[in-house]
Amino acid sequence: MERHAVVAIPEGLHARPAALFARLAADQPVAVRISRDGSPPVDAASILAVMTLGADAGTRVTLAVEVPDGAPQAETDRARSALDALEAFLTDPGR
């Protein structure tokens, strides 16, 4: 399952915002990966990995969660909720 978002945080995913994003990703019940166009996906819960993306404000990123075919609805719902939370963090800096 994937979700695309444009980083709206004025300073991008650098230092403090990257730390907050990684902490939020680590708090999710599923493992989330993040990538930007042309880069391999990295662990969204790793502050260093997130910072290496160089995702400035306006950068389009992809959030991804592995959900196996035929997974129970509860697992799909957890994945969707995780993507919702991370997308909201990236796109609504006033939260």
C-alpha positions, 0 to 999 in steps of 0.5 A: 500500500502506498501514499504520495505526499508533498512535504509542506514543512517549511524546513523540509525533513531536516533535523527536528522535523525528521526526528519528529517524523521518525518518532511518529513512524516508529510509533505506528503498528506497522513498518513504514518506508519512505522514498522520494522520486528516484531514491530507494525506500528507507525506513521511515522510523530511522532519523538518519535515513529520513534525513538522507532523503534530502526532502525539502519543502515541496518534495514529493515523497512516497510512503509505503507499507507492506500489506500481503494479499489476503491480509485481514481487514484489521491489518489493512486498517492499521496500515491505512491509519499509519499512512494517514498519520504520516501523510498528515504530519508531512502535509499539515505543518500547523498540526 
